[in-house]
Amino acid sequence: MPNKEINKFEKELEKLRSKPPGSELAAVLNKLANVALHSDPHEANTYVLEAKDLAEKLKLPVEQAKSYRTLGIINREAGNFAEAMSYCRKSLEIYEKLGDKNSMAIVHSTIALTYSDQGLVDKTLEHYHESLRCKQEYGADEDELALCYFNIGACYSGLFRLEQAQSFYETARKIWEESGNREQLAYLYNNLGSLYGRKEELDKAREYFRKALDIRKELGDKKGIASTLGNLGSLHEDLGDSESALDFFVRSLELREEIGNRRGVAYACSCLGGVYTTLGRLDEAEELILRGLSITRNLKVKDWEIHCLENIVKLYEAKVDMQKALMYSRELNTCLEGFMNEKSMEKIARLQVQFETEKKQKEAEIYRLKNVELSSMNYQLRDALADVKKLQGMLPICASCKKVRDDDGYWQQIESYISDHSEAKITHGICPECMIKLYGKDFTGEQSGK
């Protein structure tokens, strides 16, 4: 299928070459680069660089974003992680401005893979969750959401949380088998093979690896074929079948070298060197493992560096070169300590962020509750004030008739003034002193009612 697509786009490209360069040419170049990614990365790089230059010159934001993402993938495959991340960020920035949630989800997944290749599982999970969020926001179908389930499952597998990984994988498997998504099923079967290998269910592991390999051969996915061949090599090595393991690792290394996957080359060299050590072919083993170690150190990929160092220690022990075995053992310990410290610092940073987030959430809730309480008290106060009218300031009153002068200068009965300026209701009665003045000092109040 990829070859047919490449031929189709190459014919389109040939026609467009005779015209002034425009958006159609940039689009076809990007399509060619995308199709060639897994079969011929060198050719893909040629196409995408031309697409990028043309899109930048003509100010075509969509084609720019596409070319940046493809360059991110190519650089990730080559182990140039800083360049890969830079291109992916540029792509994401354009899609964010365009509000293209679908493409944002795709770029987040590419960024996640870049972090995954560096062993940064927390960052990987973060961007896969961002990808899932974007897909949910634009209403992605089940087939697309399955990719998120698959990726999250892969992260859990990397954390050795195998039951959770299997649960996410199975959800994705049901969707893709129903939809017939062969390319994604190949990735899924490959990962299920690795998962069952970790669970020591080796027959199931081999079954899924074979399924993945068949599909990848059918699709012409060289990178995928190399990955599955390497997995089959590791499986046969675990089974004690060194000759079969050797064959798988050799084929895997050849493909990785062909497509320029430096990280994969380093891992394949280490694995192949380990098998050569088991078979007693120690000089060949030394050459391969040292090559792998050199690449991992240039790429600064700690997990594969540890793998190489473990194999090189075994090699020099087999060669009875205890001085070198000791030297590399010390390097291995230093590398392990640094790797564990890195992981610990990542965990501490993650927990710190979680703590700060929870703290802010609690503070916001307390603030909200205080505002609710304050608002309630304000309502009560307003209600109370609504029931009260205060008389304030100096109040002029006649010393003789006791009339009160209002603000307009008019004199009025004190009863009327109080009624106008408060909520009080005036009723009349006679105080004891006035009662005596009016009725005499022998008056004692109400009659007994005989």
N, C-alpha and C positions, 0 to 999 in steps of 0.2 A: 504493500500500500504506500509506504513512504516514497519508494522509487517512482511510482505512478504519479504521485502528487508533485514530486520534484520535476519530473518531465513536463507536467502540465504547466507549472509555474515558470519553468525555463522557457517554454514556448511563448508565454505571455510576456516574459522579460525581453525576449528577442524582438518582439513587435514594438514594445515601449521604447527600446533603445533608439529607434529611428525617429522618435518624437522628442520635443523639448521636455526635459525632466520635470515631473510634477508629482502630485500626491499619489497617483496610480502607481508610478514607478517605486516610490518609497514603500507603498503597501505591499507590492509583490515581492520586493527585496526582503521585507520583514517576514512574509509568509514563507519564502524559501529558507530563510535562516532558521525559522521555527521548526520546519519539517526536517531540516538537515541536522538539527541539534544532536540527536542520538545516533545518527548513522555516520555523519562526517562533521565533527565540530570545527575542523579547520575551515571547511567550505562555509559552514554557518557563520563563522567569525568574519569571513570576507564579505558575505552578503550583508550582515547586520551593520558592519562599520560603514558601508556605503549608504545603507538606509538611514543610519544616524546622522551622517554628515549632510545628506540631502534634506532630512526632516528639520534639522537645525537651521539650515540655510533658508528653507522655504517657510519656516515657522509653522510646522505641522505638529501640534502638541500630542495628538493621539499616536502618530507614528513615532514621535520622539520617545514617548513613554514605552511603547512596545519594544523599540530597539534598546532602550536602557535596560529593560527587564531581561531581554535575551542576552545582552552583554553581562548582566549580573549572573545569569545561569552559567554562561561559558567560563567566566572567571571563577565561579564557585567550583566548577568541575576541575579547573586547573589548580585549585588550591589558593587562588589569589583572593583571600577573603575580604581584605580591606577594599579592594577595587570592586568586588562583587557587591558589597554592602553599599558603597557609594552610588553605584548605578541603580540599585534597587530603591534607594532613598529618593533619587531623582525621579524615578518612575512613579513611586508612590505619591510624591509631592504633586505631580501633574494630575494624576487621577483624583487626588483629594480636591484640587481646585475645580476639576470638571464634575465632581460629585458622582463619579462612576464607581459605585459600590462593588459591582461585579469584578472589575479589574483591580480594585483595591484589595479584594479578598485574595485574588491570584498572587499579587505582589507580596502580601503578608505571608502567604505560604512559601514563596521563594525565599523571603528573609528568614523564615523559620528553618528552612532546610540549610541555609548558610550557617545559622547558629548551631544546628544539629551536627553539621560536619565538624564543628569545633568543640563538640561535646558539651555545649551550653544548654542543658535540657530545660532549665527554667525559662530562658529567653525563647527557646523553641516553642514551649507550651503557650507562652504569652501571645506569640504571633499567630499560632494556630487558633487560639481562642478569638483573636481579633478577626481572623479570616472567617470563622464561624459566625461571629456577630454581623459582619458585613453581608454574608450570604443570607442570613435570616432577615436582615433589613430590606434587601431587595427581593425577597421572596424566592430564593433558589429552590429548585426541585430536589427531590430525594436523591437523585444521582449525584448532584453536587454536594449536598450535605453529607453524603456517605464518605466523600473525600476527607471531610473534617473528622468524621468518626475514625477513619483509618489513621489519619495523622496523629490524632490524640492517642489512639491505641499504640502507635509506634513509640510515642513518648513514654507511655506507661511501661512498655516493654523494655525501653532503655533504662528505666528506673527499677527493673525487675519486679514490677507489680503485675505479675503475669495474668492473674485472673481478670483484673480490670482491663488489661490489654486485650485479652481474648474476647471479652464482652463487647468492646468497641469494634474489634475486627469482625466478629460474627454479625453485628448489625450492618456493617458495610458490605459484608459478603452476600447477605440475603438480597440487598438492594441491587448490587452489581450483577449478580448471577441472573436476577430477574430481568434487568435492563440489557444484559449482554455486553457490558462494558469491558471488552477484552484487555485493553491496555491497563486499566486500573486493577482488574482481577489478577494480572500477572504480578503487580506489586504486592497485592494482598496475599496471594498464594506464597510468594517468596517470604514475606514476613511471617505468615503462619508457619511455614517450614522452620524458620529460625525459632519461633516461639515454642513449637513442639520439641525442637532440639534441646532447648533449655529445660523443658519439662521431662527430658530423657524419654520421650515417646518417639523413638527414632524412625520407626516405620511410617508414622504419620508425617514426620518431618520430610522424609525422602519423597513421599507421595506428593506433597505440596510443592517441593522444589521442582520435581519433574513437570508438574502442571504449569508452573511459572516459566520453566525453560522452554516448553513447547510453544507457549503463546509468544514469548519474546523472540524466538527464532522465526515464527510466522510473521511478526511485526517488523523484523529487522532491527530490533533494539539492541545495539551492540553493548551499550553500557549496562543494560539490564541483564543481558546474557552473561557478561563478565561477572556481575554481582552474584547471579545464581550459581554459576560454575564455581566461584569461590566458596559459596555456602555448601555446595555438594562436596567440595574438597575437604572442608572442615568436618562435615558429617562422616565422611569415609575415614578421615584421620581418627575421629573419636571411636569408630568401629574397629580400628587397628588395621585397616586396609590401606597401607601407605602407598602402594603402587597406584591404586585408583585415585587416591588423594593427590598424588603427584601429577597425574594426567589432568585432573580438573584445575589445579592451581596453575600449571603451565599455560593452559588454554586461556584461563582468566587473565594472567599477566600479559599475554600477547595482545589480547583485546584492549586492555587498559592502556597499554603503551600505544596502540594504534590510534585510540581516540584522545590521548593526551590527558588522561585522568591521573594526575600525579599522586593524589591522596590514595587512590585505588592501587596504583603501582607500588607505593610504599607498603601497603598492607599485604598485597600479593607477594612481594619480595620476602617479607617477614614469614608469611605462611609457608611459602615454598622452601625457604631456608630451614624452617623447622622440620619439614619432611626430609630434606636432604640430611639433616643432622641425625634423624632417626635411622635413615638408611646407611649412615656411615660415610656419606659423600661430603666430608667436612670442608674441604676447600671451596667447593661450589656453594655450600651453605654460608660460609663466611663472606664471600663476595656479595651474595644476595642480601643477607641481613644487614651488612654494613651500608649497602646502597639504600635499603629501606630506611635505616636509621638516619642517614644523611638527609633524605627527603623530608622525613617527619620533623626533623629539627629546623629545616628551612621553612617549612610550612607552619611550625609551632603547633602541631597537633599532638597534644600530650598523651591522649589515650593510645594512639598508634605508636608513639615513641616508647611508651611502657611495654607494649606488645613486642616491639623490636628488641628492647633491652632484655626482656625475659628470655627471648629465644637466643640472644647472643651469649648470655650467661650459660645457658645449657650447652651451646656450641663449644665454648672454651673449656667447660668442664669435660666434655667429650674428648676434646683435644689434649686434655690434661695440661692445659696452660693456665695454672691456677692464679698466676699474677694478673692476667687479663680478666679472668673470671671474677677475681676479687675487685678489680678496678671497675668493671661494668656493674657488679653487684652494688657497689657504693653509688654509682650513678643512678642505678635503678631505685635505690632507697631514697636518694635525694629527689628524684623525679616523682616518686610516689608521695613523698611528704609534701612537695610543692603542689601536686595535683589535689591531694586531700585538703590541703590548706585553702587552695582555690575554691574547691567545692564547699568547704566550711564557710569561707567568706561569702560565697554566693548565697548559702543558706541563711547566714546571719543577716545579710542585706535584705533577703526576701522576707525574713521574719520581722526585721526592723520596719520595712515598708508596710507589712501587714499590721504590726502594732500601731504605727502612726495612723494608718487608715482607720483602724478600729477606734483609736483614741479620738480622732477627729469626728468620727460618726457618733461616738458617745457624747462628746462635747456639743455637737450640733443638736443631739436629742435633748440634752439638759437645757441648752439655750432655748430650744423650741418649747419645752415644758414650762420653763420660766416665763417665756413670752405668753404662753397660754394662761398661766396663773396670773401674770401681771395684767393681761387683757381682761381676765375675769374680774380682778380687783378694780380695774378702771371702770368697767361697766357698773359694778356695784357702787362705786364712788359717784359716777354720773347719775345713777338712779337716786342716791341719797341727796346729791346736790339739787336734783330736780325737785325734791320735796322740801327744800329749804330756800328761803329768801332772807338774806341778812340785812339788817339795818346798820349802816356803818357811818362813821364820821360824826361831826357836830350836828346836833338836832335842836334848832331854836324853838323854845316853848314859852308862851305867855305866862308871866309870873302870877297873873290874876285869874284869867279865865281858862288857862291851860291849853289854849289852841296852839297848834304847831304850824310853823311856816315852811312851806314846801320849797323846792328848788326854783320854782317860777315866781316866788315872792308872795304867794297867796296863803292866807291863814285858814286853816280848817280844823275841825274837831279832831282831837287825837285819835278817836276811834276810827275815823275815816282814813287818816294817814296810815295807821298801822295796817288796816285792811288792804290799802293800796300797795304797800311796800313789803308785805310778808304774806305767808299762807295762813296766818292766824285768823281765827274766827272770833269776833267780839260778842260776848254775852254780858248782860248787866246784872249786878248784885250790889249789896251794901255791906261795907266792911263794919266790924264791931264798933269802931270809934264813931263812925257816922251814924250808926244805928242809935247810939246813946244820945248824939246831938239831936237827932230827929225825934226819938221816942222817949227820951228820958233815961236816967241812969238805972232805973229799976227794971228796964226791959232785959229779959234773959234769953231772947231768941224765940224759937218756934214754940207754939202752944202745944200742950200735951194732948189735945184732941179728945177731951172728956165728952 
